[in-house]
Amino acid sequence: MLHDGDLSFCFSIRTDQGGSKTEYFGVVAELIAASLEKFGLRCEITKRTRKSLSAVSGPCMISVSEREITVGGKKIVPMAQRIYQESVLIHGSIPLTKSSIPVSELLISNDRKLLEMLIEDGSTDLQSAASKTIEPDILVSVLRDTCRKRLDSEEVEIDLKEEELAMALTDADDWKIKRYINLKNKEMREVI
């Protein structure tokens, strides 16, 4: 699903067939990384934990957790998981391009310049990493094919309709502008 200029994804995995629930996160990371590598990216899946990387607190874009995907040392696919008794839900997003409004402008921060610098240093987007534009429908097709081949299953459901794509891109820009204006208005009220 396209959301705010990112291709968002979700894997819902039943765990009653065995295996460690925490290992599924790594399996999903491997699927996404293998797909991105088909566009010429050299992806790495991190082995370190967030605690060993930095004491900086802030948004997930400025630190890398264990089993996350990086390109050139920068996070490219923010991911998270929720473990249930008999299933695991793993979700994340692939930023297609650099945001038209800096992410630091959409977050509450006492030092936006520092936050933007940390985000710039710690993360990237698909277009910047690949040095070319990759159309969402082509990315979805590669993700679908990679998942089907690696999971040996036709049960992979990925559906992205053109109308939804156009609406998501328009809505993303509208949302960013509204969020930016709301934060600026809040800052003005705090100053007054």
C-alpha positions in Angstrom: 0.0 0.0 0.0 1.3 3.5 -0.8 1.2 5.7 2.2 2.9 9.1 2.5 5.3 8.4 -0.4 6.4 5.1 1.1 5.4 1.6 0.0 4.1 0.2 3.2 3.9 -3.6 3.7 2.6 -6.1 6.3 3.3 -9.8 6.8 1.0 -11.8 8.9 2.6 -15.1 9.7 1.1 -18.1 11.6 3.8 -19.6 13.9 2.0 -22.8 14.8 4.2 -24.7 12.3 7.3 -24.3 14.5 10.4 -22.1 14.4 11.3 -19.1 16.5 8.9 -16.2 16.4 11.7 -13.7 16.4 13.4 -15.4 13.4 10.5 -14.4 11.2 11.6 -10.8 11.3 14.9 -11.8 9.8 13.1 -13.8 7.1 11.0 -10.8 6.1 14.1 -8.6 6.0 15.8 -11.1 3.8 12.8 -11.1 1.4 12.7 -7.3 1.2 16.5 -7.1 0.8 16.6 -9.7 -2.0 13.9 -7.7 -3.8 15.8 -4.4 -3.4 19.0 -6.0 -4.6 17.3 -6.7 -8.0 17.5 -2.9 -8.5 21.3 -2.9 -8.0 21.3 -2.1 -4.3 23.9 -3.7 -2.0 21.7 -4.4 1.1 22.9 -5.6 4.4 20.8 -7.0 7.3 22.2 -5.6 10.6 23.3 -7.9 13.3 23.7 -5.3 16.0 21.0 -4.0 18.4 19.8 -0.5 18.8 21.4 -0.2 22.2 24.9 -1.0 20.9 24.6 1.6 18.2 23.6 4.8 19.9 22.3 6.4 23.1 20.4 8.9 21.0 16.7 8.8 21.5 14.4 9.8 18.8 12.5 8.5 15.7 13.3 5.1 14.3 15.0 6.7 11.3 18.1 7.7 13.3 19.0 4.3 14.7 19.3 0.8 13.3 17.9 -2.2 15.1 18.9 -5.8 14.8 17.9 -7.5 11.5 17.0 -4.2 9.7 17.9 -3.4 6.1 20.7 -0.9 5.4 22.4 0.3 2.2 25.7 2.0 2.6 25.3 1.9 6.4 21.9 3.9 6.2 18.6 2.4 7.1 16.4 2.1 4.1 13.5 0.0 5.4 12.1 0.8 8.8 10.4 -2.3 10.2 8.6 -3.4 13.4 7.0 -6.5 14.6 4.3 -7.6 17.1 4.5 -11.1 18.4 1.3 -12.9 19.4 0.7 -16.3 20.8 0.3 -18.1 17.5 1.3 -15.4 15.0 3.7 -12.6 14.2 2.7 -9.3 12.5 5.6 -7.6 10.7 5.2 -4.2 9.1 7.4 -1.6 7.6 7.8 0.8 4.7 10.1 1.5 1.8 10.5 5.2 1.3 10.4 5.7 -2.5 11.8 9.2 -2.6 13.1 11.8 -0.2 10.2 13.5 1.5 9.2 16.9 0.0 8.9 18.2 3.5 11.8 17.3 5.8 10.7 14.6 8.3 12.1 16.8 11.1 9.4 19.3 10.3 6.7 16.7 10.9 8.0 15.8 14.4 8.0 17.7 17.6 11.6 18.6 18.4 13.6 21.2 20.3 16.4 21.1 17.7 15.0 20.4 14.2 18.4 21.1 12.5 20.1 18.4 14.7 17.2 16.0 14.2 17.3 16.5 10.4 21.0 16.0 10.4 20.7 12.7 12.3 17.9 11.5 10.0 20.0 12.4 6.9 23.0 10.6 8.3 21.1 7.5 9.5 18.6 6.8 6.7 18.0 6.9 3.0 15.3 6.4 0.4 15.0 4.1 -2.6 15.6 6.7 -5.3 18.7 8.1 -3.5 20.2 4.7 -2.9 19.5 3.4 -6.4 20.3 6.7 -8.1 17.2 6.3 -10.2 13.4 6.3 -9.9 11.8 3.0 -9.3 8.1 2.9 -10.0 5.9 1.5 -7.3 4.2 -1.0 -9.5 7.5 -2.4 -10.6 8.7 -2.6 -7.0 5.5 -4.4 -6.0 5.9 -6.9 -8.9 9.5 -7.7 -7.8 8.5 -8.0 -4.2 5.6 -10.4 -5.2 7.9 -12.5 -7.4 10.7 -12.7 -4.7 8.2 -13.7 -2.0 6.5 -16.3 -4.2 9.9 -17.9 -5.2 11.5 -17.8 -1.8 8.4 -18.9 0.1 7.5 -21.4 -2.7 3.9 -20.2 -2.5 1.3 -18.6 -4.8 -0.5 -17.4 -1.7 1.4 -14.1 -1.7 -1.2 -11.3 -2.0 0.0 -8.0 -3.2 -2.5 -5.7 -4.9 -1.8 -2.2 -6.0 -4.4 -0.6 -8.2 -3.6 2.5 -10.4 -6.5 4.5 -8.9 -5.2 3.7 -5.4 -1.7 4.7 -6.4 -2.8 8.1 -7.8 -4.9 8.8 -4.7 -2.2 7.7 -2.3 0.4 10.0 -3.9 -2.1 13.0 -3.8 -3.1 12.2 -0.2 0.5 11.9 0.9 1.3 15.4 -0.3 -1.9 16.8 1.3 -1.1 15.0 4.6 2.4 16.4 4.7 1.2 19.9 4.1 -1.5 19.7 6.7 0.9 18.2 9.3 3.5 20.8 8.5 0.9 23.7 8.9 -0.5 22.1 12.2 3.0 21.9 13.7 3.8 25.5 12.7 0.5 26.7 14.1 1.3 24.9 17.4 4.7 26.4 17.6 3.2 29.9 17.0 0.7 29.3 19.9 3.5 28.2 22.2 5.5 31.4 21.4 2.5 33.6 22.1 
